[in-house]
Amino acid sequence: MRCSPDTGANLARAIERVEEAAQNGAQVICLPELFRSQYFCQREDPALFDLAEPIPGPTTEAVAGVARQRRVAVVAPLFERRAAGVYHNSVAVIDADGSIVNVYRKTHIPDDPLYYEKYYFTPGDNGYLAFDTQFGRIGALICWDQWYPEAARLVALRGAQVLFYPTAIGWHPAEKREYGQVQHDAWKTIQRAHAIANGLYVAAVNRVGHEGPAGGGLEFFGGSFVCDPFGVVLAEASQDREEILYAECDIARLEEIRRNWPFLRDRRIDTYGPLASRWIG
C-alpha cells in the first residue's frame, strides 16, 4: 500500500483493498504498519500525537464493518492512544464477525535516523500473543519485532499457525545504491528463518513509495511476501507499486512438517535461562 498525507483517503483505500481481497477469496487480510498515515516517525513533533486514536475507535469500527460484511479477519495496525501520554504502535486483530479478538502492542521499539519511534511509542506490555480467528490461529508482530527470534518463538509456542509482520521499512535514498540489496536480503532472510525454525507460515506486509523531502526521507521498498515452513516463498510483491498479495496456507501441513523437523520437541528449555540476560561476558 502507498500512503498519502490524507488519513481519510488512506483508510478509504485500505477498506477498498480489504473488500477486493475478500471478493477474490482471501480469509485473513493484513494491512501495513501504521497504514492510516504516512510514516510520521521521521521527525519528532508533539503535534503528531494527534494522529493516535483509541482501540476500539473510528478506524477499528470502519475495519470491523467491512470484516463483518465480507466475513473476513483483518490484521489492522494502528497508532493507539491508550491514555494521555501513553501511545503504542499496535495491531488490532478483527475477526469475521467484526469483533476485536485482541490487541498486540509493538515490543521492540527502534531509534535510528528517520525511525524515531522511541519518541512516540511506549513498548508493549501485554506479551507476545496468538489470536484465534474463524480461519485459524494467527500471530502478529510489528516491523522491528521481525528481527528478534525470541518474539517469533514465543508466538509459535502460543500455537500460531501463520505469523504476520505488518511493516514500514525502506531505504535512506543516499544508501540505496551501496546497501539497498544487502539490507533487503537480510530483511527477507531473517523472516524466512523464523518460518523454518518454528514450523509455521510467515507473511511480511510492507508499504511502498517515497515519503519525506525530495532527496531525503525514506523509500519504502515493498517486497511483501509469504513463505511456508520450509522458508519457500509462495508469493512476493514488487518493490515499487501497490499490490494485493495472495497466498494459500495449508494449515494441515504443519503437523507433517513438525513431525519430520521436530525443532519444538528437541528444544533444551533447561539450558536457555541465560537468554534473559542482557549480555553474558
C-alpha positions as CSV (number, residue, x, y, z in Angstrom):
1,M,0.0,0.0,0.0
2,R,1.1,3.6,-0.8
3,C,0.2,6.0,1.9
4,S,-0.7,9.7,1.4
5,P,-0.8,12.6,3.8
6,D,-4.6,12.3,3.8
7,T,-5.5,9.9,6.6
8,G,-9.1,9.7,5.5
9,A,-8.1,8.7,2.0
10,N,-5.7,6.1,3.4
11,L,-8.4,4.5,5.4
12,A,-10.8,4.5,2.4
13,R,-8.2,2.9,0.2
14,A,-7.5,0.3,2.8
15,I,-11.2,-0.6,3.1
16,E,-11.4,-0.8,-0.7
17,R,-8.4,-3.2,-0.7
18,V,-9.9,-5.4,2.0
19,E,-13.1,-5.6,0.0
20,E,-11.3,-6.5,-3.1
21,A,-9.2,-9.1,-1.4
22,A,-12.3,-10.7,0.2
23,Q,-14.1,-10.8,-3.2
24,N,-11.1,-12.7,-4.5
25,G,-11.3,-15.3,-1.8
26,A,-9.0,-14.0,1.0
27,Q,-9.9,-15.1,4.5
28,V,-7.3,-13.3,6.6
29,I,-6.1,-9.9,5.4
30,C,-3.2,-7.9,6.7
31,L,-2.6,-4.2,6.2
32,P,0.9,-2.5,6.5
33,E,2.2,-0.9,9.7
34,L,0.6,2.5,10.6
35,F,-1.4,2.3,7.3
36,R,-3.7,5.2,8.2
37,S,-0.9,7.9,7.8
38,Q,2.4,8.4,6.2
39,Y,5.3,7.2,8.3
40,F,5.5,10.1,10.7
41,C,8.4,8.9,12.9
42,Q,10.9,10.5,10.5
43,R,10.8,13.5,12.9
44,E,10.0,14.3,16.5
45,D,6.9,16.6,16.6
46,P,4.5,16.6,19.5
47,A,1.6,17.6,17.2
48,L,1.8,14.2,15.5
49,F,0.4,12.5,18.6
50,D,-2.9,13.8,17.4
51,L,-2.8,11.0,14.8
52,A,-3.3,8.5,17.5
53,E,-6.8,7.1,18.4
54,P,-8.2,4.6,20.9
55,I,-8.9,1.0,20.3
56,P,-11.9,0.5,19.8
57,G,-12.1,3.7,17.9
58,P,-13.0,5.1,14.5
59,T,-10.6,3.1,12.4
60,T,-11.3,-0.2,14.1
61,E,-15.0,0.5,13.7
62,A,-14.6,1.1,10.0
63,V,-12.4,-2.0,9.5
64,A,-14.8,-4.1,11.7
65,G,-17.7,-3.1,9.4
66,V,-16.1,-4.4,6.3
67,A,-14.8,-7.5,8.1
68,R,-18.3,-8.3,9.3
69,Q,-19.8,-7.6,5.9
70,R,-17.3,-9.6,3.9
71,R,-16.8,-12.3,6.6
72,V,-13.0,-12.0,6.8
73,A,-10.5,-11.5,9.5
74,V,-8.3,-8.4,9.3
75,V,-5.0,-7.6,10.9
76,A,-5.2,-3.8,11.4
77,P,-2.1,-1.9,12.5
78,L,-2.8,1.4,14.3
79,F,-1.2,4.3,16.2
80,E,-3.0,3.7,19.5
81,R,-3.8,6.3,22.2
82,R,-4.1,4.2,25.3
83,A,-4.1,7.2,27.7
84,A,-2.8,10.7,27.9
85,G,0.9,10.4,27.4
86,V,0.8,6.6,26.7
87,Y,0.8,5.7,23.0
88,H,1.5,2.5,21.2
89,N,2.3,1.1,17.8
90,S,-0.4,-1.6,17.9
91,V,-2.2,-4.2,15.9
92,A,-5.9,-4.9,16.4
93,V,-7.0,-8.3,15.1
94,I,-10.6,-8.2,14.0
95,D,-12.5,-11.4,13.3
96,A,-15.0,-12.2,10.7
97,D,-17.9,-11.2,12.9
98,G,-16.4,-7.7,13.4
99,S,-15.3,-8.3,17.0
100,I,-11.8,-7.3,18.1
101,V,-10.1,-10.5,19.2
102,N,-7.3,-8.7,21.0
103,V,-4.6,-6.1,20.6
104,Y,-0.8,-6.6,20.3
105,R,1.4,-3.7,21.1
106,K,4.9,-3.5,19.4
107,T,7.5,-4.5,21.9
108,H,10.8,-3.7,20.2
109,I,11.0,0.0,19.5
110,P,13.8,1.3,17.2
111,D,15.5,4.7,17.4
112,D,17.5,5.2,14.3
113,P,17.8,8.1,11.8
114,L,14.3,8.8,10.4
115,Y,12.9,6.0,12.6
116,Y,12.5,7.9,15.8
117,E,9.9,5.6,17.3
118,K,11.0,5.8,20.9
119,Y,9.7,9.4,20.9
120,Y,6.2,8.2,20.0
121,F,5.7,4.7,21.2
122,T,5.6,3.1,24.7
123,P,6.9,-0.5,24.4
124,G,4.1,-3.1,24.5
125,D,3.4,-4.7,27.9
126,N,0.8,-7.4,27.1
127,G,3.1,-10.1,25.8
128,Y,3.5,-12.0,22.6
129,L,0.1,-13.1,21.5
130,A,-1.7,-15.6,19.3
131,F,-5.2,-14.8,18.1
132,D,-8.0,-17.3,17.5
133,T,-9.9,-16.3,14.3
134,Q,-12.6,-18.2,12.4
135,F,-9.9,-19.3,9.9
136,G,-7.1,-20.4,12.3
137,R,-4.8,-19.2,15.0
138,I,-2.5,-16.4,13.9
139,G,0.2,-14.3,15.4
140,A,1.1,-10.7,14.7
141,L,4.3,-8.8,15.4
142,I,5.3,-5.4,14.1
143,C,8.3,-4.4,11.9
144,W,11.3,-4.1,14.2
145,D,10.0,-7.1,16.1
146,Q,10.7,-9.2,13.0
147,W,14.4,-9.2,13.7
148,Y,14.1,-11.0,17.0
149,P,13.9,-14.8,17.0
150,E,12.7,-14.8,20.6
151,A,9.5,-13.0,19.7
152,A,8.7,-15.3,16.8
153,R,9.4,-18.4,19.0
154,L,7.1,-17.2,21.8
155,V,4.3,-16.6,19.3
156,A,4.8,-20.0,17.9
157,L,4.7,-21.5,21.4
158,R,1.3,-20.0,21.8
159,G,0.1,-22.0,18.8
160,A,0.2,-19.5,15.9
161,Q,-0.1,-21.2,12.5
162,V,0.6,-18.1,10.5
163,L,2.8,-15.2,11.7
164,F,2.0,-11.8,10.2
165,Y,4.6,-8.9,10.3
166,P,2.9,-5.6,9.3
167,T,5.9,-3.4,8.4
168,A,7.0,0.1,7.3
169,I,10.6,-0.4,6.2
170,G,12.6,1.3,3.5
171,W,15.9,2.7,2.3
172,H,17.5,6.0,3.0
173,P,17.8,7.1,-0.6
174,A,21.5,8.0,-0.3
175,E,22.3,4.5,1.0
176,K,20.2,2.5,-1.5
177,R,22.9,2.1,-4.2
178,E,25.5,0.7,-1.8
179,Y,23.5,-1.1,0.9
180,G,20.0,-1.5,-0.6
181,Q,20.1,-5.0,-1.8
182,V,22.0,-6.3,1.2
183,Q,19.5,-4.7,3.6
184,H,16.5,-6.1,1.7
185,D,18.1,-9.6,1.6
186,A,18.7,-9.5,5.3
187,W,15.1,-8.5,6.0
188,K,13.8,-11.3,3.9
189,T,16.2,-13.9,5.2
190,I,15.5,-13.4,8.9
191,Q,11.8,-13.8,8.4
192,R,12.2,-16.9,6.3
193,A,14.4,-18.3,9.1
194,H,11.6,-17.7,11.7
195,A,9.2,-19.7,9.5
196,I,11.7,-22.6,9.3
197,A,12.8,-22.6,13.0
198,N,9.2,-22.5,14.2
199,G,7.4,-24.6,11.6
200,L,4.8,-22.0,10.6
201,Y,3.9,-19.7,7.7
202,V,5.2,-16.1,7.7
203,A,3.6,-13.1,5.9
204,A,5.5,-9.8,5.8
205,V,3.4,-6.9,4.7
206,N,5.2,-3.7,3.7
207,R,4.3,-0.3,2.2
208,V,5.7,1.3,-1.0
209,G,6.5,4.8,-2.1
210,H,8.7,7.7,-1.1
211,E,7.8,9.7,1.9
212,G,9.6,12.8,3.1
213,P,11.6,15.6,1.3
214,A,13.0,15.1,-2.2
215,G,16.5,13.7,-2.0
216,G,15.9,12.6,1.6
217,G,13.1,10.9,3.5
218,L,12.5,7.2,3.1
219,E,11.9,5.0,0.1
220,F,9.7,2.1,1.3
221,F,10.7,-1.0,-0.6
222,G,7.5,-3.1,-0.6
223,G,8.5,-6.6,-1.3
224,S,5.8,-8.1,0.8
225,F,6.0,-11.9,0.8
226,V,4.5,-15.1,2.2
227,C,6.7,-18.1,2.9
228,D,6.0,-21.6,4.1
229,P,7.5,-23.6,7.0
230,F,10.5,-24.6,4.8
231,G,11.1,-20.9,4.0
232,V,9.9,-21.3,0.4
233,V,8.5,-18.0,-0.8
234,L,4.9,-18.7,-2.0
235,A,4.1,-15.2,-3.2
236,E,6.1,-12.0,-3.4
237,A,5.1,-8.4,-4.4
238,S,7.0,-5.9,-6.3
239,Q,9.1,-3.1,-4.7
240,D,7.5,-0.1,-6.3
241,R,3.8,-0.4,-6.8
242,E,0.6,-1.2,-4.8
243,E,-0.5,-4.8,-4.9
244,I,-2.7,-7.3,-3.1
245,L,-0.7,-10.4,-2.5
246,Y,-2.5,-13.7,-2.2
247,A,-1.1,-17.0,-0.8
248,E,-2.8,-20.2,0.3
249,C,-1.5,-21.6,3.7
250,D,-2.2,-25.3,4.2
251,I,-2.6,-25.4,8.0
252,A,-2.9,-29.2,8.0
253,R,0.6,-29.4,6.5
254,L,2.1,-28.0,9.8
255,E,1.5,-31.4,11.5
256,E,3.6,-33.3,9.0
257,I,6.4,-30.7,8.9
258,R,6.7,-30.6,12.6
259,R,6.8,-34.3,12.9
260,N,9.7,-34.5,10.4
261,W,11.5,-31.4,11.6
262,P,10.8,-31.6,15.4
263,F,12.6,-28.4,16.5
264,L,10.0,-27.8,19.2
265,R,10.3,-31.3,20.6
266,D,14.1,-31.1,20.8
267,R,14.4,-27.7,22.4
268,R,16.6,-27.8,25.6
269,I,14.5,-25.5,27.7
270,D,16.6,-26.3,30.7
271,T,19.6,-24.6,29.1
272,Y,18.0,-21.3,28.0
273,G,17.9,-19.4,31.2
274,P,20.8,-17.0,30.2
275,L,18.7,-15.7,27.3
276,A,17.1,-13.4,29.9
277,S,20.4,-11.7,30.4
278,R,21.3,-8.5,28.6
279,W,24.9,-9.8,28.0
280,I,27.0,-12.8,29.1
281,G,30.6,-11.9,29.3
